[in-house]
Amino acid sequence: MTRYISLIATACLILLPASIGLCAVQGEPASKTEGDEGSLPELIDLLAEKGILSVEEQDALKERIADAEKTTASPAPEAPKYPRVKTKVRVETRFSSVQEDENQPYLGNRDDRTGSDGFAVRRARLYLLGDLNPQTGYKVQYQSDWGHTNPNLHVAQMEWHGWDFADLIVGQLQTTFGFEIAYSDAYLLCTDRAAVSDFLPPDKDIGMMLKSKRPLPGSLGYELFVGNGSGKYLANPNGGYLWIGRLKAKPTPQLDVGVAVSANSDTDFSPYQARFLKKNGDPYGLLAAYTAAEVDETAWEADLQWTNGRSSVWAEYIRSSIDPGNDTAVTADGYYLYLHHFLPYAGRNDKLEAVLGYHEFDANRAVRDQYDLTAYTLGLNYHIRGSRYGKHRCQEMIRFNYVWNREAQNETDNDKFIAQYQVWF
């Protein structure tokens, strides 16, 4: 009787590792204490020494243990195949209505032009991204946005991941100055960026960037960029380059902060020149200096993003100095503040978002004019399918914004309503 009881106990011990392996496969971690390895074979050997098991039974039980271990062992992961490519498409269609758009200043959006409200394809993007090998990645993005007659190359970059301290990115890419301008518009809280983000930070440029993987002392991350400083598709007309440095930190799990500085000497191009001066008729007489590539632009910014569950706050201040080498130097600045909160809807807290926005922009601090803007935004975002906060194959959402614009001088009735539908797959 003792012999049969021992055999039954031994069989239970044999089945134990198989059941542990099954739990691990189902997502329940299998606990293990020091000295567990080899304990079952040692027990079988002990039973054989005591004469409870015969040599044949000893060998048979050990063979069953080996078979059970083979059954529960996880298969080796399949090695990735290169090159790899993935495609993504994003479309944003939009309806806007402005109270009265005659003679309004251009503040960075399509609605600011006379007769431009109504329906439009605000953005259409095609992405090609992937890896050539484990160390080399790439990203190509074409755009066909409102105001562009043909699709054009928006981003084309190569990425080297072979260093353990930083990634190297080269090509036509987004510069690293400022948070909102570098943040994909697919993830914005409001339909449009604040005016200060549209006009002052350097945008897409040809160059190279070093992006840290190993933090500096104090857990600081860094991004360093050097580029032509002439915008997309264009070579540098002289010896001046665009230099940008950015530091990032995460003091708490909820808080991210960043600061950046930039310098672009003898430049012929900037968003301030292309988006603000040209579209507002050069109010400060600076375009001739840009045409001659004689403008020195320097800027700095500070930003923070705080998230606590369903609520978040974004804030950023940007200041830029534009010096054409004479007495018409200009200092421009501005900031934005967003408050975002998820509302309960249909038993969920990730479908409906309320957003409040406050923007300030001063195109020239030396004068008080129509380009001193204060704007208030009330927004509501609804995630139809998926979410821009998750890794879904298809994300679909609609944004509603009402914007109150207040100019310091010559105020116009240019408050506006915007509805924007976005699908990304």
C-alpha positions as CSV (number, residue, x, y, z in Angstrom):
1,M,0.0,0.0,0.0
2,T,2.8,2.4,0.9
3,R,4.4,1.7,-2.5
4,Y,1.2,2.7,-4.4
5,I,0.7,5.9,-2.2
6,S,4.2,6.9,-3.1
7,L,3.6,6.4,-6.8
8,I,0.5,8.5,-6.6
9,A,2.3,11.3,-4.8
10,T,5.1,11.1,-7.3
11,A,2.6,11.3,-10.2
12,C,1.1,14.5,-8.7
13,L,4.5,16.0,-8.4
14,I,5.1,15.2,-12.1
15,L,1.9,17.0,-13.1
16,L,2.8,20.1,-11.1
17,P,5.2,21.7,-13.5
18,A,2.8,21.2,-16.4
19,S,0.1,23.1,-14.6
20,I,2.5,25.9,-13.6
21,G,3.4,26.2,-17.3
22,L,-0.2,26.4,-18.3
23,C,-0.9,29.3,-15.9
24,A,2.1,31.1,-17.2
25,V,0.8,30.8,-20.8
26,Q,-2.6,32.1,-19.7
27,G,-0.9,35.2,-18.2
28,E,-0.6,34.1,-14.5
29,P,3.0,34.3,-13.5
30,A,4.5,31.1,-12.2
31,S,6.3,31.7,-8.9
32,K,9.6,29.9,-8.3
33,T,11.7,29.9,-5.1
34,E,15.4,29.3,-4.8
35,G,16.3,25.6,-4.9
36,D,13.3,24.5,-6.9
37,E,15.3,23.5,-10.0
38,G,16.2,19.7,-10.0
39,S,14.0,19.0,-6.9
40,L,11.7,16.5,-8.6
41,P,14.4,14.4,-10.2
42,E,16.2,14.3,-6.9
43,L,13.1,13.1,-5.2
44,I,12.8,10.3,-7.7
45,D,16.4,9.3,-7.1
46,L,15.8,9.3,-3.4
47,L,12.7,7.0,-3.8
48,A,14.8,4.7,-5.9
49,E,17.6,4.6,-3.3
50,K,15.0,3.6,-0.6
51,G,13.8,0.8,-2.8
52,I,10.3,2.3,-3.3
53,L,10.9,2.6,-7.1
54,S,12.6,0.2,-9.3
55,V,15.3,1.3,-11.8
56,E,12.8,0.9,-14.7
57,E,10.2,3.1,-12.9
58,Q,12.9,5.6,-12.1
59,D,13.9,5.9,-15.7
60,A,10.3,6.1,-16.9
61,L,9.4,8.9,-14.5
62,K,12.4,10.9,-15.5
63,E,11.5,10.5,-19.2
64,R,8.0,11.7,-18.5
65,I,9.5,14.8,-16.7
66,A,11.6,15.6,-19.8
67,D,8.5,15.2,-22.1
68,A,6.5,17.5,-19.9
69,E,9.2,20.2,-19.9
70,K,9.3,20.0,-23.7
71,T,5.5,20.4,-23.9
72,T,5.4,23.5,-21.7
73,A,8.5,25.2,-23.1
74,S,7.7,28.4,-25.0
75,P,8.6,28.4,-28.7
76,A,11.5,30.5,-29.8
77,P,10.4,33.9,-31.2
78,E,10.5,34.2,-35.0
79,A,13.3,36.4,-36.2
80,P,12.0,39.6,-37.9
81,K,12.5,39.8,-41.6
82,Y,14.0,42.9,-43.3
83,P,13.3,45.2,-45.0
84,R,10.0,46.0,-43.4
85,V,7.4,48.6,-44.6
86,K,4.1,49.8,-43.1
87,T,1.7,52.3,-44.7
88,K,-0.7,54.7,-43.0
89,V,-3.2,57.1,-44.3
90,R,-4.7,60.1,-42.5
91,V,-7.5,62.4,-43.8
92,E,-9.0,65.4,-42.1
93,T,-12.0,67.0,-43.7
94,R,-13.3,70.2,-42.3
95,F,-16.2,72.7,-42.2
96,S,-15.7,76.2,-40.9
97,S,-17.8,79.3,-40.6
98,V,-16.5,82.8,-39.8
99,Q,-18.8,85.6,-38.6
100,E,-17.3,88.2,-41.0
101,D,-14.0,87.4,-42.7
102,E,-13.5,90.7,-44.7
103,N,-10.3,92.5,-43.8
104,Q,-9.4,90.1,-41.0
105,P,-5.7,89.5,-40.1
106,Y,-4.2,86.2,-41.1
107,L,-3.6,84.3,-37.8
108,G,-2.3,81.0,-39.1
109,N,-5.4,79.1,-40.4
110,R,-7.3,78.8,-43.6
111,D,-10.4,80.4,-42.1
112,D,-8.5,83.7,-41.8
113,R,-8.7,84.4,-45.5
114,T,-11.6,86.1,-47.1
115,G,-14.0,83.5,-48.5
116,S,-12.1,80.5,-47.3
117,D,-14.6,79.1,-44.9
118,G,-16.8,76.2,-45.9
119,F,-15.8,72.6,-46.7
120,A,-12.2,71.6,-47.4
121,V,-9.8,68.7,-47.0
122,R,-7.6,70.3,-44.4
123,R,-5.0,67.5,-44.4
124,A,-4.4,64.3,-46.4
125,R,-1.3,62.4,-45.5
126,L,0.3,59.1,-46.8
127,Y,3.0,57.5,-44.6
128,L,5.6,54.9,-45.5
129,L,7.7,53.8,-42.6
130,G,9.7,50.8,-41.5
131,D,13.2,49.4,-41.1
132,L,15.9,48.4,-43.5
133,N,17.7,46.4,-40.8
134,P,17.7,46.2,-36.9
135,Q,19.7,49.5,-36.8
136,T,18.3,51.5,-39.7
137,G,14.8,52.9,-40.0
138,Y,13.1,55.3,-42.3
139,K,10.0,57.5,-42.6
140,V,8.5,59.1,-45.7
141,Q,5.3,61.3,-45.6
142,Y,3.5,62.9,-48.5
143,Q,0.9,65.6,-48.0
144,S,-1.9,67.0,-50.1
145,D,-3.3,69.7,-47.8
146,W,-5.7,72.6,-48.4
147,G,-3.8,75.3,-50.4
148,H,-1.4,72.9,-52.1
149,T,-2.1,72.2,-55.8
150,N,-0.2,68.9,-55.9
151,P,0.9,66.3,-53.3
152,N,4.4,67.1,-52.0
153,L,7.1,65.5,-49.9
154,H,6.5,66.5,-46.3
155,V,9.0,64.3,-44.4
156,A,11.8,62.1,-45.7
157,Q,14.2,60.8,-43.0
158,M,16.6,58.0,-42.3
159,E,17.1,56.9,-38.7
160,W,20.2,55.2,-37.2
161,H,19.5,53.2,-34.0
162,G,22.8,51.4,-33.7
163,W,24.2,53.6,-30.9
164,D,23.3,53.0,-27.3
165,F,23.4,56.7,-26.2
166,A,21.4,58.3,-29.0
167,D,19.5,58.0,-32.3
168,L,20.7,59.9,-35.4
169,I,18.1,61.2,-37.8
170,V,18.9,62.8,-41.1
171,G,16.9,64.2,-44.0
172,Q,13.9,66.5,-44.3
173,L,12.4,66.3,-40.8
174,Q,10.5,68.2,-38.1
175,T,12.8,70.4,-36.1
176,T,12.8,69.9,-32.3
177,F,12.0,73.5,-31.2
178,G,8.8,73.8,-29.3
179,F,6.2,71.2,-28.2
180,E,3.0,72.0,-30.1
181,I,4.7,72.6,-33.5
182,A,6.6,69.3,-33.2
183,Y,3.5,67.4,-32.0
184,S,1.6,65.6,-34.7
185,D,-1.6,67.5,-35.6
186,A,-3.4,64.2,-35.4
187,Y,-3.0,64.3,-31.6
188,L,-3.8,68.0,-31.0
189,L,-6.4,68.9,-28.4
190,C,-7.9,71.6,-30.5
191,T,-8.5,71.6,-34.3
192,D,-5.6,74.1,-34.9
193,R,-2.4,75.1,-33.3
194,A,-2.1,78.4,-31.4
195,A,-0.9,81.4,-33.5
196,V,2.4,81.5,-31.6
197,S,3.1,77.9,-32.5
198,D,2.3,78.5,-36.2
199,F,4.4,81.7,-36.6
200,L,7.5,81.6,-34.4
201,P,9.1,78.1,-34.1
202,P,11.2,76.7,-37.0
203,D,9.2,74.0,-38.8
204,K,10.3,71.3,-41.3
205,D,13.9,71.7,-42.5
206,I,16.7,69.7,-44.1
207,G,19.3,68.6,-41.6
208,M,20.3,66.1,-38.9
209,M,19.2,65.5,-35.3
210,L,20.7,63.6,-32.4
211,K,18.0,62.3,-30.0
212,S,19.2,60.9,-26.7
213,K,18.5,57.4,-25.5
214,R,20.7,57.5,-22.5
215,P,19.7,60.5,-20.2
216,L,22.1,63.1,-19.0
217,P,22.7,63.6,-15.2
218,G,19.4,64.6,-13.6
219,S,17.5,62.3,-16.0
220,L,17.6,65.0,-18.7
221,G,16.8,64.0,-22.2
222,Y,18.2,66.0,-25.1
223,E,17.7,66.7,-28.8
224,L,20.2,68.5,-31.0
225,F,19.5,69.7,-34.5
226,V,21.5,71.5,-37.2
227,G,19.9,72.3,-40.6
228,N,19.9,74.5,-43.6
229,G,17.4,76.9,-42.0
230,S,15.7,77.6,-45.3
231,G,12.7,75.3,-44.9
232,K,11.6,72.3,-46.9
233,Y,13.2,71.2,-50.2
234,L,15.7,74.1,-50.1
235,A,19.5,74.3,-49.7
236,N,21.3,76.8,-47.6
237,P,22.0,80.1,-49.6
238,N,25.0,81.0,-47.5
239,G,27.1,79.9,-44.5
240,G,24.5,80.4,-41.9
241,Y,22.8,77.4,-40.4
242,L,19.8,76.7,-38.1
243,W,20.9,75.4,-34.7
244,I,18.5,74.0,-32.1
245,G,19.0,72.5,-28.7
246,R,16.3,71.1,-26.5
247,L,16.3,69.6,-23.0
248,K,13.4,67.5,-21.6
249,A,12.7,66.1,-18.1
250,K,10.0,64.2,-16.2
251,P,10.1,65.4,-12.6
252,T,7.0,63.3,-11.7
253,P,5.1,60.5,-13.4
254,Q,2.4,63.1,-14.3
255,L,4.6,66.0,-15.4
256,D,6.8,66.6,-18.5
257,V,8.8,69.8,-19.0
258,G,11.0,71.1,-21.8
259,V,13.1,74.1,-22.8
260,A,14.7,74.9,-26.1
261,V,16.8,77.5,-27.8
262,S,17.4,78.2,-31.5
263,A,19.6,80.4,-33.7
264,N,19.3,80.9,-37.4
265,S,21.9,83.4,-38.8
266,D,21.6,85.2,-42.2
267,T,18.4,83.3,-43.0
268,D,16.1,83.9,-46.0
269,F,13.2,81.9,-44.5
270,S,11.2,81.3,-41.3
271,P,7.5,80.6,-40.5
272,Y,7.4,84.2,-39.3
273,Q,8.5,85.4,-42.7
274,A,6.5,82.9,-44.8
275,R,3.3,82.6,-42.8
276,F,3.0,85.9,-41.0
277,L,4.7,88.7,-43.0
278,K,3.8,87.5,-46.5
279,K,0.2,86.8,-45.7
280,N,-0.3,90.0,-43.8
281,G,1.4,92.4,-46.2
282,D,4.8,92.8,-44.4
283,P,3.5,95.2,-41.7
284,Y,7.0,95.8,-40.3
285,G,9.1,96.1,-43.5
286,L,11.2,93.0,-43.0
287,L,10.7,91.0,-46.3
288,A,13.5,92.8,-48.1
289,A,16.0,91.7,-45.5
290,Y,14.8,88.1,-45.7
291,T,15.1,88.2,-49.5
292,A,18.7,89.3,-49.1
293,A,19.3,86.5,-46.5
294,E,20.4,89.0,-43.9
295,V,18.1,88.3,-41.0
296,D,19.3,86.8,-37.7
297,E,16.6,84.9,-35.8
298,T,17.1,83.7,-32.2
299,A,14.4,82.2,-30.0
300,W,13.7,80.3,-26.8
301,E,10.7,78.5,-25.4
302,A,9.5,76.6,-22.3
303,D,6.7,74.1,-22.1
304,L,5.0,71.7,-19.8
305,Q,2.4,68.9,-20.1
306,W,0.7,67.6,-16.9
307,T,-1.7,64.6,-17.0
308,N,-3.6,63.1,-14.1
309,G,-6.0,60.4,-15.1
310,R,-8.8,62.0,-17.2
311,S,-7.4,65.5,-17.0
312,S,-4.4,67.2,-18.6
313,V,-2.9,70.7,-18.9
314,W,-0.6,71.9,-21.7
315,A,1.2,75.2,-21.6
316,E,4.0,76.8,-23.7
317,Y,5.7,80.2,-24.0
318,I,7.8,81.2,-27.1
319,R,9.8,84.4,-27.6
320,S,11.7,85.2,-30.8
321,S,14.0,88.1,-31.8
322,I,14.2,89.0,-35.5
323,D,17.2,91.2,-36.4
324,P,17.6,92.4,-40.0
325,G,20.8,94.3,-39.1
326,N,19.2,97.8,-38.9
327,D,16.9,99.7,-36.6
328,T,13.8,97.6,-37.5
329,A,14.5,94.7,-35.2
330,V,11.4,93.0,-33.9
331,T,10.7,90.9,-30.8
332,A,7.6,88.6,-31.0
333,D,6.2,86.3,-28.4
334,G,3.1,84.5,-27.2
335,Y,1.8,81.6,-25.2
336,Y,-1.1,79.1,-25.0
337,L,-2.8,77.3,-22.2
338,Y,-5.1,74.2,-22.6
339,L,-7.2,72.4,-20.1
340,H,-8.5,69.0,-21.3
341,H,-10.8,66.6,-19.5
342,F,-12.6,63.3,-20.4
343,L,-16.3,63.3,-19.8
344,P,-18.3,60.2,-18.9
345,Y,-20.3,59.0,-21.9
346,A,-22.1,55.7,-22.5
347,G,-20.4,54.2,-19.4
348,R,-16.9,55.1,-20.7
349,N,-14.3,57.7,-19.9
350,D,-12.3,57.6,-23.1
351,K,-14.8,58.7,-25.8
352,L,-15.7,62.3,-25.1
353,E,-13.2,65.1,-24.4
354,A,-13.9,68.7,-23.4
355,V,-11.1,71.3,-24.1
356,L,-10.6,74.9,-23.0
357,G,-7.9,77.0,-24.7
358,Y,-6.4,80.4,-24.1
359,H,-3.9,81.9,-26.6
360,E,-1.9,85.1,-26.7
361,F,0.3,86.3,-29.6
362,D,2.1,89.6,-30.2
363,A,3.8,89.8,-33.6
364,N,5.8,93.0,-32.5
365,R,6.1,93.9,-28.9
366,A,7.1,97.5,-29.8
367,V,3.7,98.3,-31.3
368,R,0.1,97.7,-30.4
369,D,-1.8,96.7,-33.5
370,Q,-4.2,94.3,-35.1
371,Y,-1.7,91.5,-34.7
372,D,-1.9,91.5,-30.9
373,L,-4.2,88.6,-30.6
374,T,-6.1,87.1,-27.7
375,A,-8.1,84.0,-28.5
376,Y,-10.4,81.7,-26.5
377,T,-11.4,78.2,-27.6
378,L,-14.2,75.9,-26.4
379,G,-13.8,72.4,-27.8
380,L,-15.4,69.0,-27.8
381,N,-13.8,65.9,-29.2
382,Y,-15.6,62.6,-29.9
383,H,-13.8,59.4,-30.6
384,I,-16.0,57.4,-33.0
385,R,-13.7,54.4,-33.3
386,G,-10.4,53.7,-31.6
387,S,-8.6,56.6,-30.0
388,R,-5.6,58.7,-30.8
389,Y,-4.4,57.7,-27.4
390,G,-4.2,54.0,-28.3
391,K,-2.6,51.7,-30.8
392,H,-5.6,51.0,-33.0
393,R,-5.4,50.1,-36.7
394,C,-8.1,52.6,-37.5
395,Q,-8.8,55.7,-35.5
396,E,-11.8,57.9,-36.3
397,M,-12.9,61.1,-34.5
398,I,-14.6,64.4,-34.9
399,R,-13.7,67.7,-33.3
400,F,-15.9,70.7,-32.6
401,N,-14.3,74.1,-31.8
402,Y,-15.7,77.6,-31.3
403,V,-13.0,80.3,-31.3
404,W,-13.4,83.9,-30.0
405,N,-10.7,86.1,-31.5
406,R,-9.9,89.5,-30.0
407,E,-7.4,91.9,-31.7
408,A,-5.9,94.8,-29.8
409,Q,-6.6,97.3,-32.6
410,N,-9.1,97.3,-35.5
411,E,-11.0,94.4,-34.1
412,T,-13.0,92.4,-36.7
413,D,-15.9,90.0,-36.2
414,N,-13.9,86.9,-37.0
415,D,-15.1,84.5,-34.3
416,K,-15.6,81.1,-35.9
417,F,-17.0,77.6,-35.6
418,I,-15.1,74.6,-36.8
419,A,-16.0,71.0,-37.2
420,Q,-13.3,68.6,-38.3
421,Y,-13.6,64.9,-39.1
422,Q,-10.4,62.7,-38.9
423,V,-9.8,59.1,-40.0
424,W,-6.4,57.5,-39.7
425,F,-5.7,53.9,-40.8
